[in-house]
Amino acid sequence: MTPVETWNQVYDPFGNAWLSTLAAALPVVALLGMIASGKVKAHIAAVLSLVIALLVAIVAFGMPTGLALRASAYGVALGLFPIGWIILNVIFLYRLTVEKGWFATLQQSVAGITTDRRIQLLLVAFAFGAFFEGAGGFGTPVAVTGAILIGLGFSPLAASGLSLIANTAPVAYGALGAPIQGLASVTGYDPYILGAMIGRQLPFFSVIVPFWLIWVFAGFRGMLAIWPPIAVCGISFALAQFLISNYINPWIVDIGASLVSMGALVLFLKVWRPAQIWTSPALRGHDPSIGYGTEPRPVALGAGVPGDMPRVHTGARTATSSEIAWAWVPWIILSVVVAIWGTGWFKSLVNPIFTIKYEVPGLHNVIMKVPPVVAKAHPEAAVFAFTYMSYTGTGVLIAAIISGLIMRFSPWRLVTAYLETIWVLRYSLITIAAMLALGVLTRYGGVDATLGLAFAGTGILYPFFGTLLGWLGVALTGSDTASNVLFGGLQKITSEQLGLSGILMASANSSGGVMGKMIDAQSIVVASTATGYFGQEGKILRFVFWHSIVLACMVGGLVMLQAYVYPFNAMVIHP
């Protein structure tokens, strides 16, 4: 067999760092610009940006056309599995619960804990979302919490944007520590040490984010009025996050911290009530999503039921305790199944049997990543591991089928409901596939490494900009895991050259990356899909963009302090 000729990545194709960086940034700037404009539909913007990325990779960076096309196709597959697969099945489950009226009953049960919208956000978007981030990750928390919030009556923009803001502090430990495992694999550092270091960065923001969340929703006075439960929610989560990450392991941090936070908040609410109940479902100030989709209040049409189905409204009568208990059953099943699916023992049990590994011909080990991005040249693998049984989305589908049978759907109705869900999500799935194709193409073309090297040349300010590199990586790839794999090695090499702690900067890549999660295009599409806010991705992006940047800069400031003022990395770690 004739050996395939390899191609070395080029990081400065124009011989000018500024020009090369501008060319590398063009696809991402085009994507975000088109989405933010609100004039180009998300799936069209994603496809056009992919075309631009192909031109940049082929024309500017000299990537062979065949390699570029194969990398894009590989990205499409990664977009559909596992991310699109998760979204499809979560929304399928949600639509079933809406059709039977169980979701309306669930809404009543949450309102039974508290009718205050601000505290509902703490329970659902922050604490419950963190559980799903820890158990499943990859879009699951935003899909679930966005759907629940829209069902509770929140406006589409509030449900979408606030779910994205809340899904930050838990991300570094998502999917049972997958980002940390990815970071360890490319840096060679002990994952326990990396997890502990991240646990000395993110707890500060686990306290800040709940306050930030309510401030964005209800304004400063609205936030100040309920500061005690916000503090209980955030501090309990942060404390558990620190203790578990530093003294137990990095795999169960989110699950443990979310359960502690939810428990602490529910117990606190038994002895404390707000002086004034906040009932408005809209963002304080201007909320352009009020009235979207239906009158008099928005309904998640795409995420709920087809347009010709009867919509279920709460308030007609009070559900019995038995009905409330049954309404939680599908979500309890989902939580249990997703938690099992995320464990290492389950994956090790099913992956050897239910896995198809496909080495992408003409791409696998053909592209060489070279210094200074890596210490020495090595080939980039391109193996599509179709682990169809252990995909989180498969667990969600199984939970949905079990729940559907419990809700007494006929097998035929389950099939037709699933086909309806695919049709409703067709544009969202196209968008996610195109965006992953763009991200994978920029990785294999070396385009993202060019952006990373631009951040690496910032000298004494590198702890700050290196943190923003993690933010950029997640904004590009939509995944903290992917960002860590992408830039983890570069963080280690650059920090060692500058005399900084490699462990600190590798961890900062993950901690900074979590703030990029709210603006990555995939997450925005997931949020718009879950809330039925179709075609309004630009409004969501504009809403969360500055929150993302400010919070990322705050993480960068903390890392600067850790690097030069108070070196947390000098503390003893007890894995």
Secondary structure, DSSP 8 states (H G I E B T S, - for coil): ------EE--S-TTS-HHHHHHHHHHHHHHHHHHHHHSSS-HHHHHHHHHHHHHHIIIIIS---HHHHHHHHHHHHHHIIIIIIHHHHHHHHHHHHHHHHTHHHHHHHHHHHH---HHHHHIIIIIIIHHHHHHHT-TTHHHHHHHHHHHHTT--HHHHHHHHHHHSSTTGGGHHHHHHHHHHHHHH---HHHHHHHHTTTHHHHHHHHHHHHHHHHHHHHHHHTTHHHHHHHHHHHHHHHHHHHHHT-SSSHHHHHHHHHHHHHHHHHTT---SS-----S-SS--TTTT-SSSSS---TTTS--TTS----TTSS---HHHHHHHHHHHHHHHHHHHHHTSHHHHHHHTTTS-EEEE-TTTTTTEEE-TTSSSS-EE---EEEE-TTT-HHHHHHHHHHHHHHHTT--HHHHHHHHHHHHHHTHHHHHHHHHHHHHHHHHHHTTHHHHHHHHHHTTGGGHHHHHHHHHHHHHHHHS-HHHHHHHHHHHHHHHHHHTT--HHHHHHHHHHHHGGGTTTSHHHHHHHHHHHT-TT-HHHHHHHHHHHHHHHHHHHHHHHHHHHHTS-GGGS----
